[in-house]
Amino acid sequence: MTTANTQVARDYIENIWNKGKTEDAAKYIADDLIQHNPNLADGRKPLVEFIDSTRGQLPGLRFDIRRTAAEGDLVFVHSLFLPAAGQRGLAVIDVFRIQDGVIAEHWDLNEAVPETTASGREIV
């Protein structure tokens, strides 16, 4: 099940965020999505409105998935979010709880990608 759940999360990010196909949101997001992002209300509709608005302001945005992990019904996605070409972007970790083949719950954290790090390694 973890492989199928990971594919749901990957497909959601690629199709809904990267390609902007929010008309397909019901394929990936539960109508009664439980949202832990402090800026978003629960439900599919507020998330779709947010995605459409964000893509309207940042039409070149892209999530570059770097790694995933899954345990039970949870999928963890570590991505580089690029609002536009040439920007350093944000390191993002999304946690999705998958239920009945769709995202039922979501948490996320992000951090600006710094110019340099003490170790010399990227954070994403």
Buried (B, 14 or more C-beta within 10 A) or exposed (E): EBEEBBBBBBEBBBBBBBEBBBEEBEBBBBEEBBBEBEEBEBBBEBBBBBBEEBBEEBEEBBBEBEEBEBEEBBBBBBBBBBBEEEEBBBBBBBBBBBEEBBBBBBBBEEEEBEEEEEEEEEEB
